[in-house]
Structures are given as structure tokens and as C-alpha cells.
Amino acid sequence: MTAPAAQDPRSSRVHRFRDRYGKALEVLVGALMVLMAAEVTLGVVFRSIGHSLIWYDEVASVLLAWLTFYGAALASVKRAHIGCPEVIDAMPWRMRRAFAIAAQLVVIAFFALLGWVGASILPILATDAMVSLPWIPMSVVQSVIPVSSALIVIAEVLHLVDLVGAREPPAAPGGLSLADGTH
């Protein structure tokens, strides 16, 4: 019996970080879901007794947007975005790897640009506020764009590390699926 190959300590650190990062995003998304459910329930209860909350609709919209953006970051960590693995799996291994790396770089570039543009508009929005809660600046509401973009970039870079270090799998099925890295 042969000894198992030594695991790259750098790789295990990356995987441990990705696991902790994913758990933190799960907590954030879960908290946003609970908060949104509580806010919607509160709004329905108050509306049913004839005392509608003036801030209910606007806050529910903001929470849904935040849930969507932070949920996208969680999906990036979990590799749960829509892909087309059949096309990628039909390619030879070296081409699959090159395509997956190129796709990762495009995704990273897009979210880096989105984050930069999102951050650049925050000072412009600093003078605007929510309609129903005028003490909350729109820059706080819209901060979800650069923050979630940065979170997605981190998740995509973690996957890129795996792709760059990937070795050609054995001929038997069960090797690294490079199609998991394409969005």
C-alpha cells in the first residue's frame, strides 16, 4: 500500500479560508432572510390592523436587493451559478482548463469594474436619503454594490487559485470538473 500524496499546505489553507468565508456569507444571507421575513410579517400585521407602516415597502425592497447581492456572493463561493458544463466537458482537458481560467478572469474583471463604479457613485448618493426613512442615506443603501462585488471577486479569486493549480485528472471519471468554474 502506498502512502497518500502529501497535501499542499497552501491549498489546505485556501480551502479552510473558503470554508470559513462561505460560512460567514451563509450567516449574513441567513440574517438578511430572517430580517426580511420579520419586516414583511410586521408590515402585514400592521396593515391588517389598519395602521400601515410608512417605511415597510421601501425597506422590504432594500432588503430584497441586499439579499440578492449577498446571495450572489454566497453562490460564487459555493460555485452555484448557472453554467453550461456539457460544452466545457466536451473539450480536451487543456482547453477546458484554459477556458475556465479565461472565464474566471472575465468574471473577476466584470465584478472589479462593477465594484469600482459602485464605489464611485456612493459620494454622489451621500446627499440623497430614503424617502420613508430620511435619516438613512442612499449611499448606505447602495453600498451593497461595491461590497458584494468585492465579496464575489474574493470568491472568484479563490476558485481561480484552484484552477491555476489544477493537474490533469486521470482518465477515469471523478477528476476535477473545470466546468464548475464557468458562469
ABEGO torsion letter per residue (X at the ends): XBBBBBBBAAAAAAAAAAAAAAAAAAAAAAAAAAAAAAAAAAAAAAAAAGBBBAAAAAAAAAAAAAAAAAAAAAAAAAGABBBBAAAAAABBAAAAAAAAAAAAAAAAAAAAAAAAAAAAAAAAAAABBBAABAABBAAAAAAAAAAAAAAAAAAAAAAAAAAAABBBBBABBGBBBAAAABX
